[in-house]
Amino acid sequence: MNPVMIKLFGIEIRWYSVLLLVSVLLSVYIIKKETRRFNMNWDFMFNLIFWTIIFGILGARVYYVAFNWNEYANNLIDIFKVWEGGLAIHGGIIAGAITAFIYCKRVKANTLKVIDMAVPALILSQAIGRWGNFFNSEAHGMATSLAKLKSLHIPNFVIDGMYINGVYYQPTFFYESIWCFIGFIILLVIRRNKYTKIGTLTGTYLIWYSVGRFFIEHLRTDSLMLAGFRAAQIVSIILFVIGVVLIIRNKKQGKFENLYNSDKDNNIRF
């Protein structure tokens, strides 16, 4: 696949960058709608989104570079070429969560509810962002056959894009994108349930994404490694456990306690 979408006045505009921008704009739109539904202060939320995106991208890049330091040690300028790919979502999740926690604590906002409001947008962004990997011919899986890919009813243009240097590869980016999109729909359904508790959306997101990523990661050929293990699988297990803890905690509460769709304890209107 050609990673360059278009050239304007000698400047390359890459699919990876465009898709990243689209995912950000959609995320802002989705979160803004939810902010209005709760009649919350948009300035607060916009500032939070802005800094979370900035530090999330930085975290995703630092995480990726740290695990691939040998590729960048002798050419440091390449560290800044984010448009060429190389963002690790787990680094982004960790950095984004830390940013949200610090920001919300400063203004005494309900951190978990704010994250609940963001996770549907986050998982949709992941679904979109994976297509950047498609155009960069990266984050694919093991070598396979054309017959195998056709048997999985994968769109022909995806199969064609996975024909790299004379070899067909598993489109793991496609599997993860579909998994994330299904997760987005599930989160939207859960969000509208009047008995959904604060933390349930975050817990569901952590469980859903971690399960999918754990198994999809096993098919990839470019996994970041930690002590001989796939780092993404280790982090997925940790995030899965955190998600389970959140769900169990909510199960122990009363039916009408700590409800997500209640604005009783909202303190971020200003």
N, C-alpha and C positions, 0 to 999 in steps of 0.2 A: 504494500500500500504506500501511497505517497503521503508523507506526513505534512506536506505543505498544502494548505488550502488554496492560497492565492499569493501572488507577489505583487506588491504595490510600490512603485518607485524604487525597486531593488530591495525592498524589505519583505522578508518572508513572514506570512501570517500562517501559523501552524494550527492544525486541527486540535491538537492537545490544548493549546492556549484558548482557542475559541470555545471548546467544550467546557473548559474550566470556568470561563466567564459565564457561559450559559447556566451552568449549575449554580454558580454564585447568585446570579440574578433571580433564578427560580426559587432558591432558598430564601432570599430576602422577601420575595413576594408571598411565599407560603407563611413565613413567620409573621409578616406584617398583618396578614389576614387573621391569624390567631391572636395577635396582639390587640387588634381592634375588637375581636370577639369578647375579650376580657376587659376591654376599655382601659388598657394599660398605656403607660407613657411611651410613645414611640421613640422619643429622643434617647431614652434609656436603652431601649432594645436595639436601636440602630447602632449606637456606640458599642454596645456589647457585641453585636454581629460583626461590626467592623474590626474590632480588636481580636475577636475569636478567629476570624478568617485570616487575618495577618499572621497571628502566632500559630494558627493551625497549619498554614502553608509552610511557615518556617520550621515548625516541628516535624512536618512530614518530610521536608527536605533534609533536615539535620539527621533524622532517623535513617533515611536512605543512605546518605553520604557516610555516616558512621559505620554502617555495615558494608560499605563498598569503598573504604578509605584507600585501598591500594590503587583504585582507578583514578582517584583525585589527588593523591599526595604529590605527584609531580606536575600537576596541571590544575592549580587551585582555581583558576578563572572558570573552569567548567562547572564548579560548584554552583555558580549563579545562573547557569543555563537551564532554568526550570522548564522552559518551553520544549526542551528536548526529551522531557520525561524524567522519571526518577523521584516520584513522591510516594512515600509509604503511608498509607491511610492510618495505620496504627499510631504512627508518630503524630499525625494530625489530630487523631482522636484524643490522645493523651495531652498534647499541648493545648488543644481547644478546651478540654474539660478543666484543666488547671486555670486557664484564662477566665473561663466562665465562673469558676469557684471564687477566684480572687475578686473579680469585678462585682459579683453579687454580694459577697461578704462586705465589701466596702460600703454598699448602700443598703445593707440588711434586707436584701431580696431573697425570696425562696429559691435557692440555687437549683434544687431538684426539679421544681416546677418549670423553671426557665429552660432547663435542659430537656425536659419532657416536650416543651413547645418546639424545640429545635430538631429533635431526632427524626421526625418524618422528613423534614427538609434535608437533613444530613444523608439519610440512606438513599433518597432520590438523587442527590448530588453524586453519591458513589456509583449509582446505576448509570448515570450519564457520563461521569468521568472515566469509567472503564473503557468507553469507546475511544478515548484518546490513546489508550494502549493499543487498540486495534490499528489505528492509523500509523502508530509508531512501530508496529510489528514487534511488540514487546509483551511481556507478561502472559505469554502463551504457555501451553502445556507440552506434554511429550509428543514425540513424533507418532503419527498414526496413518491410517489409510483413507483414501477418498471414500471407499465403500463404507467404512466405519462412520465417517462424518455424515454421509447421506442417510445412514440408518438411524441417526439421531434426529432427523428432520430439522437440521440446522439450515437457515437460509443460505441460498447459493452464494450470495455476495460475501457472506462471512467465510464460507468454505474457501472461496477464491482468495480471500485476503489472508487465509491461513496457509496458503501455498507459498512458502518462503524458501528461496534458494533450492528449488526442486523437491522440497519435502513438505508434506502436510502435517500440521500440528493441531493439537487439541485447543480449541478456542476458550481457554479458561476465563478470559475477560468476559466472554459472552455468557458463560454459566453464571459468573458472579453478578453481572449486570441484571440478568433475569431474576436471580435470587433476591437482589436488593430491591428490584421493582415490586416483586411480590410482597416483600417485607414492608415497603411503603404503603401498599394497599391495606395490609393487615393493621399497620399502625393507625391509619386513618379510621378504620372501623373501630378499633379499640378506643381511639380518642373521643369518639362520639357517644360512647357508652356512659350514661350518667353516673354509673357506679365505679367508673375507673378511678383508681387512686393515684395520687402523686407518686411518681417513681415507677409506676407500671409500664408506661411507655418507654422509659429509659431501660428498664429491666428487660422488656420484650425485645427492644432493639439489640441490646448486648447479647442476648441469647440467640436471637435469629441470625444476626450477622456472623457471630462467632461459630455457630454450627456450620453454616455454609462455607465460611472461609477456611475452617479447619480441614474439611474434606477436599475443597477445591485446591487448596494449597498443596495437597499431596500430589496433584497432577502437574504442578508447575515445574519448570526447569531452571527458573531464575530466583529461587527462594533465597531470602536473606538468612544466613545461618548463625546460630549461637551455640557454641560448645557441641557442635555436631548435630544439633537439632534445628528444625525450621523455626525461626523466630516467630513467624506469624502464627504458627500453631501453638506455641507456648503462650503468646499474648492472648490468643483466642480462648484458651482454657481459662486464663485468669479473668478475662472479661466475662466469660460465660458464668463463672462462679459468682462474680459480682452481680450479674443479672439475676441469677437464681436467688441470691440473698435478698435483693430488692423485692422480688415477687413474694417470697416467703414472708418477709417482714409485713408486706401489705395484707397477706392472707390472715395474719394474726390480729389485724385491726378490725374494728367494728364496721358494719356495712356502710355507715354514713360518715365515717371518719376520713379525714385527709383526702377528700375528693378532688380530683383534678379539675372537673368542670364547675367547681364552686369558686366564687371570688371572695369568699368570706375572709380569708387571710391574705389577700393580695395587698402588698405594701409597696408596689412599684408603679404607682400612678403619678406621684409627685405633683 
